[in-house]
């Protein structure tokens, strides 16, 4: 039978604000742990050693330089516990052409590690890397910077009480190695500036994806003189408190994506109205989950699992991040309504496997519970019962945050970023979590900001089409409005 945490993992994963669905191996040297060939590098006070970054989703390993910077966990107690920030550096091939302002890549989630995630987006940075160093810092609580990760909840009870108890257990476990109050965005921003200072550079360029855009905006607010430019891909506005934004945003994105079928007579005649079909399938599975025999994509073996509404809802949201993949959903949903569940079940299981260990859930809770807990609590007062995801996730997160140690945020944390920092803002037309209207909101207060909405795209769009070229031009000239 299916692991009991399958539907919980998918449902919890559907809450995340980030790239999601991406799975990367941790960076390493060679398989035996020895350093890669090459010379060491000194930047400021940081001594780097050659290393290799790898990912199952990239064709080749990336030669890099790696080091660690020790920072206080609690800066009010500098003699207390230290965190070793894991840092990787990718340098231009021609040393004489290196510009003085590096590019910092900020991963999504919250909970993804920059060093492990970057190889998947390296192609978008190829032009930028010709003249600038690219710096990757595993945010505290992720990757190899004191990872805060707990096993997925493994219970059938999805009530708020059960989720709160699971969070309390996770907090107790992680508190042996960390004070969970000090793993917030604000602390991470201070870490980034510590890395900048240690490298001995005056200004940096920030590239944030999804949650990473929150980090970039907060850094630009706190350290404007050190911020040369920012690129915000799939932006989360500073002013936004998460609450239950997920359910409505997904429904809006699905309406746009499913319209590609309903507006095509051949598709509609064969598959019907995808949203109506999805609603019917979810209602059927909520009333009675279905046992399905299917072929496991990883092993090729036949197995039997239970398909539940929560699994389908989580799968739909994960695929909505990638419109090209989501184009499969109308067909799979139609077949499931006709009693053919095999392919949908196989995808749900594959997605659960891909999402395993993709996020540092402890770090994520430290961030959202410290910065957005009030909005989760408020969201439970209104129902999104008519949506694909419903309000169960907001209620569950609210309950988990009630048991999680919380840090503090500056009084102006949710103030919109304003000023003259050059900003390139990117959104996907069909993004199910950070829709184009978020980008419109952000650029209103940025005199040198410009929004690009990429038609037909979903979440994390910096690598789509001509964006890598425009991204490189922006970093070079810091003039978004001059881009063609």
Secondary structure, 3 states (H helix, E strand, C coil): CCCCCHHHHHHHHCCCECCCCCCCCCCECCCCCCCCCCCCEEECCEEEEEEEECCCCCCCCEEEEEEEEEEECCHHHCCCCEEEEEEEEECCCCHHHCCCCCEEEECCECCCCHHHHHHHHHHHHCCHHHCCCEEEECCCCCCCCCCCCCCCCCCCCCCHHHHHHHHHHHHHHHCCCCCHHHCCHHHHHHHHHHHHHHHCCCCEEEEEECHHHHHHHHHHHHCHHHEEEEEEECCCCCCCCCCCHHHHHHHHHHHHHHHHHHCCHHHHHHHCCHHHHHHHHHHHHHHCCEEEEEECCCCCCEEEEEECHHHHHHHHHHHHCCHHHHCCHHHHHHHHHCCCCHHHHHHHHHHHHHHCCCCCHHHHHHHHHHHCHHHHHHHCCCCCCCCCCCCHHHHHHHHHHHCCCCCCCCCCCCCCCCECCEEEEEEECCCCCCCHHHHHHHHCCECCEEEEEECCCCCCCCCCCCHHHHHHHHHHHCCHHHCC
